[in-house]
């Protein structure tokens, strides 16, 4: 009976070990890709990307069966943006974001107490993606849920912290291909409500592991 229990335990743990090993491999891969990308500023944009992919990404993807390659490659691409500031700045230059303004420093919040209370009483919001498509936001019972135009979603824990109208989102899960590639469970993102303007709030977001600060509009629905 004891041997049987051990076998069952090993069977249950094997997927977890495989998943952890895969994440570690991806993290090491992205680190190497970032170092390579930083060293090739003298190359043209297209050659710079192709060089990094040919040297690291393509050999890594060749280990997987064809049905998995697209999802794994997509995950690495978005995680690469999050973990490598050089690559993110490169993308910002060649494909600038619409509806999101980059700031040099985190602004102070000038949200009034009444405006903060109104924010906390509101459940339904929306913001605009780079292509002007609407992403709806539902904030309820400590959960922030993004609902994207294709009806996929992301779920995050939501909590206030500090004394300057700051809040934190902790990633739980997502059915959206881009978001689940960009984030891992437990990843945390810091935001600050800067002010209320007519029917929207200005929100500043601090990108993890980077100096980038983005300002966007969170509209009241």
Secondary structure as GFF3:
##gff-version 3
##sequence-region A 1 221
A	DSSP	alpha_helix	2	38	.	.	.	ID=ss1
A	DSSP	alpha_helix	45	52	.	.	.	ID=ss2
A	DSSP	pi_helix	53	57	.	.	.	ID=ss3
A	DSSP	alpha_helix	58	61	.	.	.	ID=ss4
A	DSSP	alpha_helix	66	83	.	.	.	ID=ss5
A	DSSP	alpha_helix	85	94	.	.	.	ID=ss6
A	DSSP	beta_strand	101	103	.	.	.	ID=ss7
A	DSSP	alpha_helix	113	121	.	.	.	ID=ss8
A	DSSP	beta_strand	124	128	.	.	.	ID=ss9
A	DSSP	beta_strand	134	140	.	.	.	ID=ss10
A	DSSP	beta_strand	143	147	.	.	.	ID=ss11
A	DSSP	beta_strand	153	161	.	.	.	ID=ss12
A	DSSP	beta_strand	166	174	.	.	.	ID=ss13
A	DSSP	alpha_helix	177	182	.	.	.	ID=ss14
A	DSSP	beta_strand	188	197	.	.	.	ID=ss15
A	DSSP	beta_strand	200	206	.	.	.	ID=ss16
A	DSSP	beta_strand	213	220	.	.	.	ID=ss17
###
